[in-house]
């Protein structure tokens, strides 16, 4: 037998190949995505992960889903300072954007989780988030015919914690944003406003040192810094027990930063201007990173930096129907 499918099956196969190519395409200037050996990309895993992402079935009382705190129109972030979990249990951290989460070398704001697959466990089992046991979540999914069929198709097994975490990670790993006005400018396909260009120059200058931490194609070096804002949250010190790590948090990506308001780890800043004013003053904590010094920016220069940051908004990403429910 030369072929394992009939001619009538070929259009569907070709369509699936086109979708897979689109979902795994890397923007110009970006690094290749490294898929774990135990979780290579497949379309069936991606489809299962997407369904799980939007389904409140993973929360103990069916009240919230991943998308409750990671909204696609907000670059998979939230517009609340902190988000309540099941039974309205109060959260303590601002929900980070999932933009380009595939490139993170570690996860959570303290950096205590080494893989995206492991990170999936945290919101499901966290008391103030989904409040569920992942084994019990899998047992629940085994009672739903559609999930039984999709899991069998994706993994050849019944639903397990391994399958659940790998499916969700597969979906999240495709949330790649790299087609903003800034990117188009770099490719010579469009131009930025004069104000945004001035802001870009300031951003990359020694006057501001913004790019010392917000560097590379994803605008982060993934380091841990005390940014001069002390909310009482000890940050990375929770993991290391080293007082030198007090209030240190992972440097966030600035991609789609216009959409991810409010800002800081506790969502305390309500605008980009408020954030830049904070850095312009040199921060407000005695334990701040030594890079933080008063900048002496004028109102006009602050406006230019804001316009540059807005050029990192990728409208194609947030409107991509592949990522929407």
N, C-alpha and C positions, 0 to 999 in steps of 0.2 A: 504494500500500500504506500503510495507516494504522499498522500495528504491525510491529515487526521481530522480535517473538517471539510464540510461541503462549501460550494461557492456562495451559498446564501449566508453562511456564517462569516465570510471574509469581511464585509463592511463593518460588522460589530468589532471584529478583531482589530481592524485598521483604526477604527474610532478609539478603541481603548489604548492602542499604541500612541495615538496622537495626544490623548489626555495625559497619559503617563509622561510623555516627553514634555508637555507643558508644565506639569506639576513638578518636575525635577529639573527644569531649566534654571541655570544660574545666570544672573545678570552680568553683563560685561563689567570687568573690574573686580568681581567678587571671587573669593576662594571657592574651591570645590567643596561640596558638602560631604562630610565623612559619615557614612552610615555604619552603625555597629554591626559586627559580624553576625550577631544573633537577631538583627532586625533590618535586613535589607528592604528597600522599598518594593512594595507590590501594590497594585491598584486595589485589590480586594481588602488589604489591611487598611489602606487609606480610607476607603468607603466606610468600613466598620468604625474606624477612629473618628471620622467626621460625624457619623450618626451618634456615637457616644458623647461627643463634645457638646452637642446641642440637647441632649436628653437628660432631664432631671432624674432619671432612673438611678443614677449613681449616688444621689443624696438620700439619706436615711428616710426622710419624709416626702420625697419626690418634689421638693420645693425649689431647688436650684440646680443649675447645670454649670459646666465650665464656662459657657457663653454668658452666664449671668454676670460674671466679673470680667470677662474677656470678650467685649463686644466688637464685632468686625468693623462697624462703622467708626469705632474709636481706636482703630489699629490694634484691636484685641486687647484693649485696656478697659478701665472703668472710669466713669465720671464722678464717682464718689470718693471722698477722702479715704475712707475705709469702708469695706463692704461687710454687711452682716451675713452670717451663715444660716444654717437651719435653725428653726425656732427663734429667729431674730437674734442669735448669739452674736455679740459685737466682735468685729475684726480689729486688728491692731496695726495692720500694714495696708498701704495703698497697693492695689493690684497692678503689677507691672505689665507692660505691653509684651505680647508674644511675637512682635515683629522680629524676624531673623533669629528666633530663639535657637535655631539649628546650629548657630555658630558659637553659642556660649560654651565655654570650657567647664563650667560648673553652674549650679542653679541655687535659687533662693538668694535673697539679698545679702546673706552672710556667706554664701558660697559653700554651704555644707553638704551639697548633694552633687555627686560626680557625673550623673547622666540624666538625660531627659526622661528616660524610662523610669528611673527611680523617683524623679520629681513628681511624676503622675500620682504616686502613692500618697503624697503629703496632703493635698486638698481633700481627697476622698476620706482619709482617716482622721484628719484634724477635727477636733471636737467643735471648734468654732467655724468650721467650713461645712463640709458635707456630713461630718459626724457619723460615718459609716465604717464598717469593717469590710475590707476589700474581698475577703473570702465570701462574706454574706452577699456582697454586691454581685459577685460572680454567680452565686446560687440563684439570686433573683433573675439574672439575665438568662440562665438556663431554662427558665419557665416561660420565656418569650420566644415564640417560634421564629420570628424574623432574626433575632440575635443568634439563635441556635444555628440557623442556616448560614448567616453571614460569617460566623466564627468558623464553622466547618469549611466554608469556602476559602477563608483567609489562612487558616492554620491547620486544617485537617484534624482538629480536635474540638472538644467542647470548650466552653469559656473557662478560662483560668486567670489568675492574676498575671501570669506571663503574657497571655494573649491580650488581656485588657490594657495593660501598660504599653505593650508594643504597638497596638493599634492606635491608641491616642497619641503616642509619640510620633508615629508615622504621619498622622495628619498634621500635627503641630510643626513638624520639621519642614513642611512644604510652605509655611507662611513666610515667604521670602518677599521682601520689599526692596526694589532697586530701580524704580522708574520715576523718581521724583523730578521736579524741575532742575534740581541740582545735578542729578545724574544725566539728564538730557543735555545740560550745559557742558558737562565734562566730556560728553560724546560728540559735542559740536552740533547737536540737533536742535538746540534752543538756546536762548540767552536769558540771563537773569537780569532783574532790574538793577539800576545803578546803586540803589540803596542796598540790595542784597549782596552785590559784589563788594561794596565797602564793608559790609558786615562779615563776609567771608574772609576778607583780608585781616580784619580785626580779630576774628575768631582764631586765625592761624598765626597771629603775631605774638611776640614776646610781651606785648603790653597786657594781654589778657591771659595768655597761657591756656586758653580753653582746650586747644588741641593736644596739650600735654597728657590729658586724660581721655578726652573724647576724640580718639584718633582712629585711623584706618577706615575702611569702607563702611564699617558699622558704627563709627563714631563712638567707640569705647575701647579701652585697653583692658577691660575686665579686671582692673586692679581694685583694691579695697582702700577707700579713703574716708577720712573724716572731713566733711565738706563745710565745717564751721557752723552747722546747724545742730544744736543739741536738744533733742526732744525727751531725753531721759531713757531712750532705747539704747541698750548697750551694744547692739549690732553684732559684729563678728566676734566680739569678746565672749558671746554666749558659747561659741565653739572652741575657741583657743584658750579661754580663761586667762588671757594675757591682757593686762590693763592697757598695753600699748595699742590694742585693737579696739579700745572703747569707741563706740559710735562710728565704727568703720563699716561702710556698706559698699557693695559692688557698684562700680561706675556704670550707670545705665547707658544704653544706646540713645542717641538723639534722633534717630529716624522716626518720622511722624510725630515729633515732639509737640507740634501744635495741637494734635488731637488727644494727647494723653493727660491733659489737665484734669485734676490738680496734681501738683508735683511734690517731690521729696518722698521719703519712705513712709511718711504718715499722711501724705496728701495735704499738707498744711499751707502750701503756696498755691494761690488761685490763678496765677497768670505768669506768662513768661517774663513780663516786666518785673514782677515781684522776685522771681528767681534771679534775674540779672542784677537787680538792685542789691540783693543779698551778697552776691559775689563782688559787686562794685564796691561795697562797703568793707570787703575783706573777710566776710563771715563774722560770726558772733560768738564763737566758742574758743576758749583758751587752748583747747586740745586739737585745734584744726590742723589740717595738712599745711606744711610750710610753704607750699606753692601758693596758698591763699594770702594775698595781700591786697590792700585797697587799690583799685584800678584807675580811678580818676576819669571814668567815662562820662562824656557829656550826654544829655538827653538824646541828642541826634545820633550819637554813636550807639547808644542802647537801642534806639529804633532800628538802626542798620543791622545790628546783630539779630534782633527779633525777626526782621525780614529775611535774613539769611536762614535762620532756623525754620521759618515757614516754608522755605524752598525745599526742605527735606520731606514735605508732605507728599505722599504717593497716592494720588487719587485712584489710579488704576488698581492698586493693591486693595484699598478699602472697598472698592466696588466690584472686585473679582467674584463673580457668581460661583466659581468653584469652591470658594471658602465660606459661602453663605448657606444658611440652613435651607 
